Amino acid sequence: MTPLADRCLAFRHLHESGCFVVPNPWDLGSARLLVLLGFPALATTSSGFAWSLGRSDNGVPLETTLDHFRALAEGVEVPVNGDFTSGFAVEPEGVAGNVAAACRTGVAGLSIEDSTGDEAEPLFPFGLAVERVRAAREAIDASGSGVLLTGRSEGFIAGRPDLGETLRRLVAYSEAGADCLYAPGLRKEEEIRAAVDAVAPKPLNVLVGSDFTVALLAELGVRRISVGGALARAAWAAFLAAAREIAEDGTFTALAGAVPFAEIDGAFGRPQP
């Protein structure tokens, strides 16, 4: 296994220039297949992992999440970024303690978001949100791990799609110590370019669906691209389509499109770290 310090350094180097895709596996099997496809780094997905456990997004407890981070970080050679949602705490002190625990799992990066999960007040107040990022930064520094910190502003997917406020938060998170900035839900080219310019020279992560290309996002100045739970949803789509056909029609034609047994079993039969 590549030493953690080397993976943290490699993850940082990926953010220094160019544009790379960090796909989001939901378990060790999907992570290992993505590594075999050549991706240089991976990121967990809170939603995809939760669904694999029969839970809703943000329904997985802290210790289970930490175990998931550890399993992926120990199971692949490439750097793994941990989707740490809101840090599993409200107050900065709690965020700091949980981030310290996450740094011990072997992940090379962590993201902290400002979403509360409360529909009435979906974002933490600005000042508190900034202090939470600062607390995460201090915990990482104290750990000596070199883990890369991503500060996320969730307004565009939490019912507060205000570009000005989103940019204000991203800049503040950068100043509080975030190494990478991320505002999931940005869909317009002008919004993405504005975010890139606001946080420069620090890198911006963009969450994609099917509406962008790597080339276009690179042209806009994006450094990191992630897919969130989309790969998991694509897998669930194929599963549900085949299962519904069986349940409703009593036929099995969708199974004809399944990946051959030998291809999957052969991939997992290769030497693993």
Secondary structure, 3 states (H helix, E strand, C coil): CCCHHHHHHHHHHHCCCCCEECCCCCCHHHHHHHHHCCCCCEECCHHHHHHHCCCCCCCCCHHHHHHHHHHHHHHCCCCEEEECCCCCCCCHHHHHHHHHHHHCCCCCEEEEECECCCCCCCECCHHHHHHHHHHHHHHHHHHCCCCEEEEECCHHHCCCCCHHHHHHHHHHHHHCCCCEEECCCCCCHHHHHHHHHHHCCCCEEEECCCCCCHHHHHHCCCCEEECCCHHHHHHHHHHHHHHHHHHHHCCCHHHHHCCCHHHHHHHHCCCCC
